[in-house]
Amino acid sequence: MMLRAVFRRASIRGSSSASGLGKSLQSSRVVASAQFHSVSATETLVPRGSHSRSFHHRSCPGCPDCSRTVFNGYQGTALQRWVRPFSSDSGDVVEAVVPHMGESITDGTLATFLKKPGDRVEADEAIAQIETDKVTIDIASPASGVIQEFLVKEGDTVEPGNKVARISTSADAVSHVAPSEKTPEKPAPKPSPPAEKPKVESTKVAEKPKAPSPPPPKQSAKEPQLPPKDRERRVPMTRLRKRVATRLKDSQNTFALLTTFNEVDMTNLMKLRSQYKDAFFEKHGVKLGLMSGFIKAAVSALQHQPVVNAVIDGDDIIYRDYVDISIAVGTSKGLVVPVIRDADKMNFADIEKTINGLAKKANEGTISIDEMAGGSFTVSNGGVYGSLISTPIINPPQSAILGMHSIVQRPMVVGGSVVPRPMMYVALTYDHRLIDGREAVYFLRRIKDVVEDPQRLLLDI
């Protein structure tokens, strides 16, 4: 039994009734047999310049007389026919955000992008770096995919939670663009033939005698000869450099800085290191350096002079019953000061392992905020750069800093004879508001005694 013809009308709803599409559309005649017709989704009708809410085109393959189109409201003035695969328009998209940067850090500067839009990234792969007052932090991709776009620019200030990039995680990360939306390429304009220059007959003009030029003015001897501006470069300071500059200037403005000096004979400590370095490395897996000897000496001096380990807080003095020693590490991006926690409870091997681990992280830029927070006393070794003598600046909110310097062979009087000795100048800069000169000198003398005779550490004398 044949079905009767069915007519459907779909009213086109647009922003303007005068568009000419306000009339009803009548679907084509459908002839159906006893069997239902198969359905295929091969075409989509898309209004040009707008977004359709629902379009379905159903047809029987191989049946030119059977066609039914169902429309459900759209906006626009003209329809464009666009054939595309039956798939998701944009795919799944995730966003990379700024991670938590520490309790004391509220924002940072987006220093550089490690990837470009269109690059493929894996999960947890770094795509950008944020520079804070203390460390450089990586922004990792939350999932594997292709970077669609960056939402911020290099140099922008960002806060935890800010969106940085959009990443497509779909298998096909290519965005679909309608053919009509593609801008046709305009042919390059043909170069116009050069216009012929009008021929002008040269006329001889009688040249007048030139007046003699006045002599150049003599420059005053007082005028400074400044270099030209094209030989100068101006670059913005990094956040780390600005933070270091601010803290050092605050230290000078706040503390009553005073430095006392002494010199240390390194013979016995260097002999101890040379004698046991192979056995030390074989047992502990780390080299025995001179830094651990000075850390142990500083711990002993702080225990003998606890006021050097203290700090002024308003009208009070806070005495610390622990020893957390900061070590100044110079990196390509600036100075960082990681902390050796509970140095008074460590032996030589523990100190050397901790120093090596912190120095490696500092140079790689992977050191964390927690590893640099706190500290009750600082040791700075300028000797690795060849410094002979210096006056280090206190690292707030500490009250003193020990400066080590290079080892130089100098003639010294030993037992009535002049002999060459490996000598090092040491300096202690301290806050004179809290620490008197007597305590500062005693502290530095204790450093000298322990380094020159390491056996004192075994006997605690």
Solvent accessible surface area in square Angstrom, and as a share of the most:
residue,aa,sasa,rsa
1,M,223,0.99
2,M,131,0.58
3,L,123,0.61
4,R,216,0.79
5,A,42,0.33
6,V,92,0.53
7,F,118,0.49
8,R,127,0.46
9,R,173,0.63
10,A,19,0.15
11,S,74,0.47
12,I,15,0.07
13,R,159,0.58
14,G,39,0.37
15,S,108,0.70
16,S,54,0.35
17,S,109,0.70
18,A,96,0.74
19,S,39,0.25
20,G,51,0.49
21,L,45,0.22
22,G,48,0.46
23,K,156,0.66
24,S,58,0.38
25,L,65,0.32
26,Q,99,0.44
27,S,20,0.13
28,S,60,0.38
29,R,158,0.58
30,V,39,0.22
31,V,66,0.38
32,A,20,0.16
33,S,66,0.43
34,A,110,0.85
35,Q,146,0.65
36,F,204,0.85
37,H,64,0.29
38,S,70,0.45
39,V,98,0.56
40,S,32,0.21
41,A,61,0.47
42,T,79,0.46
43,E,41,0.18
44,T,37,0.22
45,L,40,0.20
46,V,30,0.17
47,P,1,0.01
48,R,126,0.46
49,G,84,0.81
50,S,41,0.27
51,H,155,0.69
52,S,22,0.14
53,R,141,0.51
54,S,31,0.20
55,F,26,0.11
56,H,99,0.44
57,H,44,0.20
58,R,100,0.36
59,S,29,0.19
60,C,15,0.09
61,P,97,0.61
62,G,83,0.80
63,C,46,0.28
64,P,126,0.79
65,D,103,0.53
66,C,8,0.05
67,S,30,0.19
68,R,85,0.31
69,T,29,0.17
70,V,59,0.34
71,F,39,0.16
72,N,90,0.46
73,G,6,0.06
74,Y,1,0.00
75,Q,97,0.43
76,G,17,0.17
77,T,91,0.53
78,A,38,0.30
79,L,62,0.31
80,Q,23,0.10
81,R,153,0.56
82,W,46,0.16
83,V,86,0.50
84,R,66,0.24
85,P,91,0.57
86,F,182,0.76
87,S,61,0.39
88,S,79,0.51
89,D,86,0.45
90,S,76,0.49
91,G,22,0.21
92,D,101,0.52
93,V,59,0.34
94,V,46,0.27
95,E,59,0.26
96,A,1,0.01
97,V,70,0.40
98,V,3,0.02
99,P,49,0.31
100,H,137,0.61
101,M,5,0.02
102,G,16,0.15
103,E,171,0.77
104,S,80,0.52
105,I,13,0.07
106,T,102,0.59
107,D,38,0.20
108,G,0,0.00
109,T,30,0.17
110,L,0,0.00
111,A,45,0.35
112,T,46,0.27
113,F,42,0.18
114,L,80,0.40
115,K,51,0.22
116,K,138,0.58
117,P,80,0.50
118,G,53,0.51
119,D,46,0.24
120,R,146,0.53
121,V,1,0.00
122,E,96,0.43
123,A,54,0.42
124,D,117,0.61
125,E,55,0.25
126,A,28,0.21
127,I,0,0.00
128,A,0,0.00
129,Q,45,0.20
130,I,0,0.00
131,E,19,0.09
132,T,0,0.00
133,D,41,0.21
134,K,54,0.23
135,V,10,0.06
136,T,21,0.12
137,I,31,0.16
138,D,69,0.36
139,I,1,0.00
140,A,47,0.37
141,S,1,0.00
142,P,70,0.44
143,A,28,0.21
144,S,40,0.26
145,G,2,0.02
146,V,32,0.19
147,I,1,0.01
148,Q,73,0.32
149,E,73,0.33
150,F,38,0.16
151,L,60,0.30
152,V,30,0.17
153,K,153,0.65
154,E,97,0.43
155,G,51,0.49
156,D,55,0.28
157,T,85,0.49
158,V,2,0.01
159,E,94,0.42
160,P,53,0.34
161,G,48,0.46
162,N,59,0.30
163,K,106,0.45
164,V,0,0.00
165,A,0,0.00
166,R,83,0.30
167,I,0,0.00
168,S,0,0.00
169,T,46,0.27
170,S,27,0.17
171,A,119,0.92
172,D,91,0.47
173,A,33,0.26
174,V,110,0.63
175,S,82,0.53
176,H,72,0.32
177,V,70,0.40
178,A,12,0.09
179,P,79,0.50
180,S,58,0.37
181,E,121,0.54
182,K,126,0.54
183,T,115,0.67
184,P,106,0.67
185,E,167,0.75
186,K,175,0.74
187,P,123,0.77
188,A,89,0.69
189,P,123,0.77
190,K,185,0.78
191,P,125,0.79
192,S,93,0.60
193,P,114,0.72
194,P,125,0.79
195,A,95,0.74
196,E,165,0.74
197,K,177,0.75
198,P,114,0.71
199,K,202,0.86
200,V,127,0.73
201,E,153,0.69
202,S,108,0.70
203,T,109,0.63
204,K,206,0.87
205,V,119,0.68
206,A,93,0.72
207,E,166,0.75
208,K,175,0.74
209,P,131,0.82
210,K,193,0.82
211,A,88,0.68
212,P,126,0.80
213,S,97,0.63
214,P,112,0.70
215,P,117,0.73
216,P,115,0.72
217,P,123,0.78
218,K,200,0.85
219,Q,131,0.58
220,S,59,0.38
221,A,110,0.85
222,K,189,0.80
223,E,93,0.42
224,P,102,0.64
225,Q,133,0.59
226,L,142,0.71
227,P,72,0.46
228,P,69,0.43
229,K,163,0.69
230,D,126,0.65
231,R,183,0.67
232,E,95,0.43
233,R,215,0.78
234,R,232,0.85
235,V,105,0.60
236,P,124,0.78
237,M,103,0.46
238,T,57,0.33
239,R,43,0.16
240,L,14,0.07
241,R,102,0.37
242,K,99,0.42
243,R,84,0.31
244,V,17,0.09
245,A,45,0.35
246,T,68,0.40
247,R,68,0.25
248,L,61,0.30
249,K,111,0.47
250,D,71,0.37
251,S,0,0.00
252,Q,92,0.41
253,N,105,0.54
254,T,75,0.44
255,F,25,0.10
256,A,43,0.33
257,L,59,0.29
258,L,79,0.39
259,T,31,0.18
260,T,26,0.15
261,F,88,0.36
262,N,37,0.19
263,E,52,0.23
264,V,0,0.00
265,D,29,0.15
266,M,0,0.00
267,T,37,0.21
268,N,72,0.37
269,L,10,0.05
270,M,75,0.33
271,K,135,0.57
272,L,62,0.31
273,R,94,0.34
274,S,71,0.46
275,Q,117,0.52
276,Y,104,0.40
277,K,93,0.39
278,D,108,0.56
279,A,61,0.47
280,F,27,0.11
281,F,106,0.44
282,E,151,0.68
283,K,162,0.69
284,H,54,0.24
285,G,56,0.54
286,V,12,0.07
287,K,153,0.65
288,L,18,0.09
289,G,23,0.22
290,L,39,0.19
291,M,33,0.15
292,S,0,0.00
293,G,4,0.04
294,F,0,0.00
295,I,0,0.00
296,K,39,0.17
297,A,0,0.00
298,A,0,0.00
299,V,10,0.05
300,S,11,0.07
301,A,0,0.00
302,L,4,0.02
303,Q,109,0.48
304,H,96,0.43
305,Q,33,0.15
306,P,75,0.47
307,V,24,0.14
308,V,0,0.00
309,N,6,0.03
310,A,0,0.00
311,V,16,0.09
312,I,53,0.27
313,D,84,0.43
314,G,65,0.63
315,D,152,0.79
316,D,94,0.48
317,I,83,0.42
318,I,79,0.40
319,Y,120,0.46
320,R,37,0.14
321,D,144,0.75
322,Y,98,0.37
323,V,9,0.05
324,D,14,0.07
325,I,0,0.00
326,S,1,0.00
327,I,4,0.02
328,A,29,0.22
329,V,22,0.12
330,G,37,0.35
331,T,29,0.17
332,S,120,0.77
333,K,99,0.42
334,G,6,0.06
335,L,69,0.34
336,V,11,0.06
337,V,28,0.16
338,P,0,0.00
339,V,6,0.04
340,I,0,0.00
341,R,94,0.34
342,D,57,0.29
343,A,0,0.00
344,D,47,0.24
345,K,159,0.67
346,M,40,0.18
347,N,81,0.41
348,F,53,0.22
349,A,5,0.04
350,D,58,0.30
351,I,0,0.00
352,E,9,0.04
353,K,98,0.41
354,T,38,0.22
355,I,21,0.11
356,N,74,0.38
357,G,34,0.32
358,L,14,0.07
359,A,27,0.21
360,K,131,0.56
361,K,82,0.35
362,A,7,0.06
363,N,97,0.50
364,E,105,0.47
365,G,26,0.25
366,T,87,0.51
367,I,9,0.04
368,S,50,0.32
369,I,20,0.10
370,D,109,0.57
371,E,43,0.19
372,M,24,0.11
373,A,41,0.32
374,G,55,0.53
375,G,8,0.07
376,S,0,0.00
377,F,0,0.00
378,T,2,0.01
379,V,0,0.00
380,S,29,0.18
381,N,38,0.19
382,G,19,0.18
383,G,18,0.17
384,V,102,0.59
385,Y,163,0.62
386,G,53,0.51
387,S,35,0.23
388,L,89,0.44
389,I,88,0.45
390,S,48,0.31
391,T,85,0.49
392,P,21,0.13
393,I,54,0.27
394,I,0,0.00
395,N,28,0.15
396,P,26,0.16
397,P,86,0.54
398,Q,1,0.00
399,S,3,0.02
400,A,0,0.00
401,I,10,0.05
402,L,0,0.00
403,G,3,0.03
404,M,4,0.02
405,H,2,0.01
406,S,22,0.14
407,I,60,0.31
408,V,58,0.33
409,Q,118,0.52
410,R,44,0.16
411,P,100,0.63
412,M,49,0.22
413,V,109,0.63
414,V,60,0.34
415,G,86,0.82
416,G,73,0.70
417,S,60,0.38
418,V,107,0.61
419,V,46,0.27
420,P,101,0.64
421,R,57,0.21
422,P,15,0.10
423,M,5,0.02
424,M,5,0.02
425,Y,60,0.23
426,V,0,0.00
427,A,0,0.00
428,L,0,0.00
429,T,2,0.01
430,Y,5,0.02
431,D,2,0.01
432,H,79,0.35
433,R,119,0.43
434,L,20,0.10
435,I,0,0.00
436,D,84,0.43
437,G,28,0.27
438,R,156,0.57
439,E,30,0.14
440,A,0,0.00
441,V,71,0.41
442,Y,114,0.43
443,F,0,0.00
444,L,3,0.01
445,R,115,0.42
446,R,26,0.09
447,I,0,0.00
448,K,41,0.18
449,D,39,0.20
450,V,2,0.01
451,V,2,0.01
452,E,39,0.18
453,D,55,0.28
454,P,20,0.13
455,Q,123,0.55
456,R,76,0.28
457,L,48,0.24
458,L,154,0.77
459,L,122,0.61
460,D,114,0.59
461,I,104,0.53
